[in-house]
């Protein structure tokens, strides 16, 4: 592993959990913006790949939820992540850019809340 890769890995693994959540949301938003641009350009393959990457992040966020400690908030987030994953899947299958936009809006609301919590 080269020095840059080691630095990037270390900078991610040493973040506090709240900051990691923010980074994951920002990554999902970035991939969905790429998917939206690809959709507008008629690049179906790139759109699908970008949506898949955002969905992978949603799965990671979902798997990181502590359902016992998180209570109702964790349950609500799990339901929201599941909804977003399915919504993006339908949007991708039907080439529905509005669904991508809606997902971006929801994730932007979530990241804004997390940024407030962790004072980023």
C-alpha positions as CSV (number, residue, x, y, z in Angstrom):
1,X,0.0,0.0,0.0
2,X,1.4,3.4,-0.9
3,X,1.7,6.3,1.4
4,X,-1.4,8.1,0.0
5,X,-3.6,5.1,0.4
6,X,-2.3,4.5,4.0
7,X,-3.0,8.1,4.8
8,X,-6.6,8.0,3.4
9,X,-7.3,4.7,5.2
10,X,-6.0,6.1,8.5
11,X,-7.9,9.3,8.2
12,X,-11.1,7.4,7.8
13,X,-10.5,4.8,10.5
14,X,-9.5,7.4,13.1
15,X,-12.7,9.5,12.7
16,X,-15.3,9.5,15.4
17,X,-18.5,7.5,14.6
18,X,-20.6,10.6,14.0
19,X,-18.2,12.0,11.5
20,X,-18.1,8.7,9.7
21,X,-21.8,8.8,9.3
22,X,-21.5,12.3,7.8
23,X,-18.8,11.0,5.4
24,X,-21.0,8.1,4.4
25,X,-24.0,10.3,3.7
26,X,-21.8,12.7,1.7
27,X,-20.5,9.8,-0.3
28,X,-24.0,8.6,-1.1
29,X,-25.1,12.0,-2.1
30,X,-22.0,12.4,-4.4
31,X,-22.7,9.1,-6.1
32,X,-26.4,10.0,-6.6
33,X,-25.4,13.3,-8.1
34,X,-23.2,11.3,-10.5
35,X,-26.1,9.0,-11.2
36,X,-28.4,12.0,-12.0
37,X,-25.8,13.5,-14.3
38,X,-25.4,10.1,-16.1
39,X,-29.2,9.8,-16.4
40,X,-29.4,13.2,-18.0
41,X,-26.6,12.2,-20.4
42,X,-28.3,8.9,-21.3
43,X,-25.4,6.9,-19.8
44,X,-27.4,4.1,-18.3
45,X,-24.4,2.0,-17.3
46,X,-22.8,4.8,-15.3
47,X,-26.1,5.7,-13.8
48,X,-26.6,2.1,-12.6
49,X,-23.0,1.9,-11.2
50,X,-23.4,5.2,-9.3
51,X,-26.7,4.1,-7.8
52,X,-25.3,0.8,-6.8
53,X,-22.5,2.6,-5.0
54,X,-25.0,4.8,-3.1
55,X,-27.0,1.7,-2.3
56,X,-23.9,0.0,-0.9
57,X,-23.5,2.9,1.4
58,X,-27.1,2.7,2.5
59,X,-26.5,-1.0,3.3
60,X,-23.4,-0.1,5.3
61,X,-25.3,2.5,7.3
62,X,-28.1,0.1,7.9
63,X,-25.8,-2.7,9.1
64,X,-24.1,-0.2,11.5
65,X,-27.3,0.6,13.3
66,X,-27.4,-0.5,17.0
67,X,-31.1,-1.5,17.2
68,X,-31.0,-2.2,21.0
69,X,-29.3,1.1,22.0
70,X,-30.9,3.2,19.2
71,X,-34.5,2.3,20.0
72,X,-37.1,4.1,17.9
73,X,-34.6,6.3,16.1
74,X,-32.6,3.2,14.9
75,X,-35.9,1.6,13.8
76,X,-36.9,4.8,11.9
77,X,-33.5,5.0,10.2
78,X,-33.6,1.3,9.2
79,X,-37.0,1.9,7.6
80,X,-35.7,5.0,5.9
81,X,-32.6,3.3,4.5
82,X,-34.7,0.4,3.3
83,X,-37.1,2.8,1.6
84,X,-34.3,4.7,-0.1
85,X,-32.6,1.5,-1.3
86,X,-35.9,0.3,-2.8
87,X,-36.8,3.7,-4.2
88,X,-33.4,4.0,-5.9
89,X,-33.8,0.5,-7.3
90,X,-37.1,1.4,-8.8
91,X,-35.7,4.7,-10.1
92,X,-32.9,3.0,-11.8
93,X,-35.0,0.3,-13.3
94,X,-37.5,2.8,-14.7
95,X,-34.9,5.5,-15.5
96,X,-36.7,7.9,-13.2
97,X,-34.4,10.8,-12.4
98,X,-37.0,12.4,-10.1
99,X,-36.6,9.4,-7.7
100,X,-32.8,10.1,-7.6
101,X,-33.5,13.7,-6.9
102,X,-35.9,12.8,-4.1
103,X,-33.3,10.5,-2.6
104,X,-30.7,13.2,-2.7
105,X,-33.0,15.6,-0.9
106,X,-33.7,13.1,1.9
107,X,-30.0,12.4,2.3
108,X,-29.2,16.1,2.4
109,X,-31.7,16.5,5.2
110,X,-30.1,13.6,7.1
111,X,-26.5,14.8,6.6
112,X,-27.6,18.3,7.8
113,X,-28.9,16.9,11.0
114,X,-25.8,14.8,11.6
115,X,-23.6,17.8,10.9
116,X,-25.4,19.7,13.6
117,X,-25.1,16.8,16.1
118,X,-21.4,16.2,15.5
119,X,-20.6,19.9,15.0
120,X,-18.8,19.4,11.7
